[in-house]
C-alpha cells in the first residue's frame, strides 16, 4: 500500500479490484472477465470527475468461480423449444 492510501484492507482471502475506464461498458467487460476466474459479487460503480467510470469489485481469492458450461451443454435445446424453421 502507498503511504497515502487510507483504504481498509479486505479480509483474508479477498481482494479489492479497481477498474477505471472511459465508459461503463468497458469497465463491465473487464469485470466480467474477472468474475470468470474468481467468486465474489460485491460491485460498486462511481463516476470519475474527468469523465468515465470507476468500478470496485471484491473477489474471493480462495474460491474459484463456477465453471462455465461446456459448449455442448450450452448448445443443447431445452425441452420447451422445438427446431427452428431452417433446421431439419
C-alpha positions in Angstrom: 0.0 0.0 0.0 1.1 3.5 -0.6 1.6 5.7 2.5 -1.3 8.0 1.3 -3.7 5.1 0.8 -6.2 5.1 3.7 -8.3 2.2 2.4 -9.0 -0.6 4.9 -7.5 -3.9 3.8 -10.0 -6.5 2.7 -10.5 -9.6 4.9 -8.1 -12.6 4.4 -8.8 -14.5 1.2 -10.4 -11.5 -0.5 -9.1 -8.8 -2.9 -10.3 -5.4 -3.8 -10.0 -4.6 -7.6 -10.4 -1.1 -9.0 -11.2 -0.7 -12.7 -11.1 2.8 -14.3 -12.5 3.1 -17.9 -13.8 5.7 -20.3 -17.2 4.0 -20.4 -19.3 1.9 -18.0 -19.5 -0.8 -20.7 -15.7 -1.1 -20.9 -15.5 -1.4 -17.0 -18.2 -4.0 -17.0 -16.5 -6.0 -19.7 -13.3 -6.2 -17.7 -15.2 -7.1 -14.5 -17.0 -9.9 -16.4 -13.6 -11.5 -17.3 -12.5 -11.3 -13.6 -15.8 -12.9 -12.5 -15.0 -15.9 -14.7 -11.9 -16.6 -12.6 -12.9 -15.5 -9.0 -16.0 -15.9 -6.9 -17.5 -12.8 -5.4 -20.3 -10.5 -6.3 -19.8 -7.2 -4.4 -19.5 -4.4 -7.0 -19.8 -0.7 -6.7 -19.6 1.9 -9.5 -18.7 5.5 -9.3 -18.4 8.3 -11.9 -14.9 9.7 -12.4 -14.7 13.5 -12.2 -12.9 13.8 -15.5 -15.5 11.5 -17.2 -15.6 7.8 -17.3 -16.4 5.1 -14.7 -14.6 3.7 -11.7 -15.7 0.2 -10.8 -14.8 -1.5 -7.5 -15.0 -5.3 -7.1 -14.5 -7.5 -4.1 -13.5 -11.0 -5.1 -12.9 -14.2 -3.1 -9.4 -15.4 -4.0 -9.8 -18.7 -2.2 -12.9 -19.8 -4.2 -12.9 -20.3 -7.9 -15.8 -19.1 -9.9 -18.4 -21.6 -11.0 -17.2 -23.4 -14.1 -18.8 -22.2 -17.3 -20.9 -24.8 -19.0 -19.3 -26.6 -21.9 -20.3 -25.6 -25.4 -22.2 -28.9 -25.7 -24.3 -28.3 -22.6 -24.9 -24.7 -23.5 -26.0 -25.6 -27.1 -28.5 -28.3 -26.1 -32.1 -27.3 -26.7 -34.4 -27.1 -23.7 -37.5 -29.3 -23.6 -39.7 -26.3 -24.4 -38.0 -25.3 -27.6 -38.5 -27.1 -30.9 -36.5 -26.9 -34.1 -36.3 -23.6 -35.9 -37.8 -23.3 -39.4 -34.4 -23.6 -41.1 -33.4 -26.7 -39.1 -34.0 -30.3 -40.0 
